[in-house]
Amino acid sequence: MLLVIAMFAAALCLGGMLFFSAVMAPLVFTKLPADSAGAFIREVFPWYYLYVAGTSAVAALGLLALNAPAAALMAIVCGLALYARQILMPRIDRLREASRAGDQEARVRFRRGHRISVFINAGQILVVAAVFVHGLL
């Protein structure tokens, strides 16, 4: 039963991340004006990261007694989601505002922070996909 719960949570986590990355974000930026799209996505991100943290935490707990390495990977996904939500995204938002005000150093740091967030998200997707596929085998 724990494996079913863990795999269901991992599937929800992976599906949510893929939907947001491949459908929601591109759609928002194609259908809304740039300023509105950016503001909307910034409002969605905290909820997105809570979703990833919650589903990955459930998967980690379900896997704990069955597969400690997979549980650890899902716990890392959870930790990174919380880091992105609580630390990285607020920093990126502040840098974005400073960049818009003309601060060139903030612009460089914003781009770096954004690349880091994209790298983290892509890594999380790969890790959750690997755990999910491994759990099905």
C-alpha angles and dihedrals in degrees: 000000000000091000091053091051092046094048092045090051091046090049091050090048094049094043092050093049093047093046093050094045100040103031116013103045096043091045093051092050093048098045103038131056111265096253093048092044092051093047092048094049091048088055092049097048097075089054092044092054092047089053092050092045093049098046093043091048091053090048091049092050092047091051097044096093094034107043117006096188092052090046090052091051091051090047088053089051088052093048092049091050090053091046091050092047099044104031116010101045096047089049091049090049092052091048091048091054092047089048091052088052090058103265104146094191089053089051092056091045091047091054091048092049091048091051090050091051091050091048091050092048093048091047091050091051091051093047094048091046091051093048091047094049092044090050091054093052 
